[in-house]
Amino acid sequence: MSSLIEQAAARLAQLRSAGAAMPGGKKPSTGAARAPMATYRHDHAGAPSAGAAQVSQRIEIDLDALAASGIVSPNAPRSQIADQFRVIKRPLLGNAKGGGATQVRNGNLIMITSSVTGEGKTFTALNLAISMAAELDNTVMLVDADVARPSVMRTLGLPAGPGLLDLLTGERKDLSEVLLKTNIAKLSLLSSGTPQPNATEMLASESMAKLLAGMAERYPERIIIFDSPPLLLTTEARVLASHMGQVVMVIQAEKVMRSDVHDALATIEACPVKLLLLNQARASFAGGAYQHGYGYAYAARPV
């Protein structure tokens, strides 16, 4: 999948050429399409002590650019894709909150993956995280867990920074040091962190297991979504899946071979809940028209 910033640029160019107004009544200005979707700012907490003042980072996401790129935005009017993700999130939230017939261990840890690259997993992870953050009863953390090729921060136009891997190396001691708050209520981000040559081993370590257990149990109302690497291209995704309560595998319609889907599913057999999300599926309507959207199915149910 090409960068959503490039998609936003194309969309905004169309709006500009048509003389259309941006959401909120703003007209696109020259160069606006190239601007990042999010910017950093620092929030200083408390008075300075003997050392430096404690600082937490906050990012301001450009909600208009988000909507123009096709991602669910709190500011946008009701849309087809927003409705689709309302349907997609419901069984995931049910499993996370123990509303199913069987309790799912670590049900609030949800991994978004795919068989190969370019199937829309990051697009799905962002939409799902923002849609879930609109719920009244939970908060959401989106983790950029594709440590080999981080995509979440790049999609938002943000530079790399300390994150998940820095917690595992001990360079950062507490999650609050690297967690990024956003201007979307109840949504925070965690970047992949400083690249490490032994990233796979770090994800498979006892430190990772303890970190995830702490994430899952410290705030039971928090849903944690992991944008992971494709299952057939790296081993990191398979290791990460072993800690998850739920895995959503995105499949791009008319692109991926059936054998690849079966092979990818075989690598995550141990995960209690696996769901398949068919991206860019074409549905026919009266008159022969087609519409692209999402299809959803269970690959396995809780046992």
C-alpha positions, 0 to 999 in steps of 0.5 A: 500500500502506498503511503497515505500521505501520497494518497492524501496529496492526490486527493487534496490535489483533486479538491484544489483543482475542483475548487472544493472546500476542505472539511471545516470550510477550509480551502487547501493551500499551496503545499498543504498536501505535503505537510505531515498529518501530525506534529509534536509538542511537549507537555511539561508536567509539574515544577522543575526538580533537581534534574530536568522537568518531567516531559511527556510528548503529545502529537497533534494529528491533522484530522482534516488530512486524516479524513482526506487520506481515507482514514476514520476521523472524529471530525468527519461526517458519517461515512461508509468506511466508518460504518464498516469499522464499527462492524469490524471492531464489535467482535474484537471488543466483545472478546477483549471485554470477556463478553463472549461465551469463552474468556479470551486470555489477553483478549485486549492485545490485538495484532493486525498483520497480513501474509505479505506486504501491501495488503493494507494492515497499517491502514486497517490498524489506524482505522481500527484504533481510531474507531475503537477510541470513540468507544465510551468505556475504553482507551486505545494504544496503537503500537508500531510493532513492525520493527523491521519496517515501521509504518504507523509513524511514517504514515502520519509523517512523524520521525522515528523516536524511542519506543517499544525496543527501547523499553526492552533494552532498558534504555527507557524504564517506563512506558510513560516515557515513550508513550505519545498522547494525541489530540484524538480522545483516548488514543495514544501511540507507541513507536517501534523504537531504536532499531536493534539487530536482535529484534526478533530475540527481543520480542521473544524474550521474557522481558517482552512477555512481562511488558505485554502482561503489564500492558494487558493487566495494568489498564484492563479497559485499554485496548492495545493494537499492534501493527505487526510485520507480514507473517510470511516475510519475517519471524517477528510477527510469529513471535509477537502473535504468541503473546496475543489474545486476538489476531486480525489478518488482512487479505487484499482481494484479488492479490494474495494466493490462497496458499499464502493465506493458508501458510500464514494462518499455519504460523499463528495456530496457537493464537486463540482468536484469528479473524480474516479481514478481506480488504478492497472486496468488490460487491455488486449492486443493481445496475452492475456497479461495484463498490470497494469495502471490507469483508469479515470472517472468523478463521477460528473461534475461542476454544 
